[in-house]
Amino acid sequence: MPTSGGSRKRQKSPPPGETGQESLYLRFLSDKQVTVSVKLKDGESVSGWIEYFDDRMIRLTREGKPNLFIYKEQIRTITELARKGEEPRRRNNRKTPQAAPRETEPNGVEELP
């Protein structure tokens, strides 16, 4: 017999379609003039900085080349290349740790720990 009361599991509602994070991130990229690479669904990649965007498109400003208006539905990914005043980011940009210098005895022989 089914019991009455609150024993039924409540179904979760699906996540919202829009969180507002896209426009915040694009505004950040635009305000800081971050150089980005935009990969399109057809496999082509273009780079520049996002000067303008709205709910359907972005304007990519490029140096020495024509500016592009790109529909968002044609974009696969947007990747940061470099921020103004910073060096370009590299995937494996880790510094290898330096070994601490060992103390040597006055006769030039190292003392092992």
C-alpha positions in Angstrom: 0.0 0.0 0.0 1.3 3.4 -0.9 1.7 5.6 2.1 0.5 9.2 2.0 2.8 12.0 3.0 6.1 13.4 1.8 7.7 10.1 0.9 7.6 10.8 -2.8 10.8 12.1 -4.4 10.5 15.5 -5.9 11.7 15.8 -9.4 14.4 18.3 -10.1 13.7 21.0 -12.6 16.0 21.3 -15.6 18.8 23.9 -15.4 18.0 27.3 -16.9 18.8 27.9 -20.5 20.5 31.2 -19.8 22.7 31.9 -16.7 24.0 35.3 -17.8 27.6 34.1 -17.6 28.2 34.3 -21.3 27.5 38.0 -21.5 29.6 38.6 -18.3 32.6 36.7 -19.9 32.3 38.4 -23.3 32.1 41.8 -21.5 35.3 41.0 -19.6 37.0 40.0 -22.8 35.8 43.1 -24.6 36.7 45.5 -21.8 40.2 44.1 -21.3 40.7 43.7 -25.1 41.9 40.1 -24.6 43.3 38.5 -27.7 41.1 35.5 -28.5 41.0 32.7 -31.0 37.5 31.9 -32.3 37.1 28.4 -33.8 34.1 28.2 -36.1 31.9 25.1 -36.7 33.4 24.6 -40.1 36.9 24.2 -38.6 38.3 27.7 -39.5 40.0 29.7 -36.8 40.3 33.5 -36.6 41.9 35.6 -34.0 41.5 39.2 -32.7 39.7 40.9 -29.8 36.0 41.2 -29.2 35.0 44.8 -29.7 31.2 44.4 -29.6 28.7 41.6 -29.0 25.0 41.1 -28.6 22.7 38.2 -28.2 23.3 36.9 -31.7 26.8 37.9 -32.9 30.2 39.2 -32.0 32.5 41.7 -33.7 36.0 40.5 -33.9 38.6 43.3 -34.4 41.8 42.3 -36.1 45.0 44.2 -36.7 45.9 44.6 -40.4 42.9 42.6 -41.5 39.2 43.4 -42.0 37.0 43.2 -38.9 34.5 40.3 -38.7 30.9 40.0 -37.6 30.4 36.4 -36.6 27.0 34.8 -35.7 27.2 33.0 -32.3 25.5 30.0 -33.8 28.6 29.5 -36.0 31.1 29.6 -33.1 32.4 26.3 -31.7 34.9 27.8 -29.1 36.4 31.0 -28.0 39.9 30.7 -26.4 42.0 33.4 -24.7 45.4 33.8 -26.3 46.8 36.7 -24.3 45.7 39.6 -22.2 47.0 43.1 -22.7 50.3 43.6 -20.8 50.7 39.8 -20.3 52.7 37.2 -22.1 50.7 34.6 -24.1 49.5 31.7 -22.1 51.1 28.4 -22.8 49.7 25.0 -21.9 52.7 23.6 -20.0 54.0 26.8 -18.5 55.3 25.2 -15.3 58.7 26.1 -14.0 60.9 23.1 -12.9 61.9 23.4 -9.3 65.5 24.2 -8.7 67.5 21.9 -6.4 68.6 23.6 -3.2 72.4 24.3 -3.3 74.3 21.9 -1.1 76.8 23.1 1.4 80.4 22.1 0.8 83.2 21.6 3.2 86.2 23.9 3.0 88.1 21.0 1.3 85.6 21.0 -1.6 83.9 17.8 -0.6 80.1 17.8 -0.4 78.5 16.6 2.8 75.6 14.2 2.0 72.5 14.3 4.2 
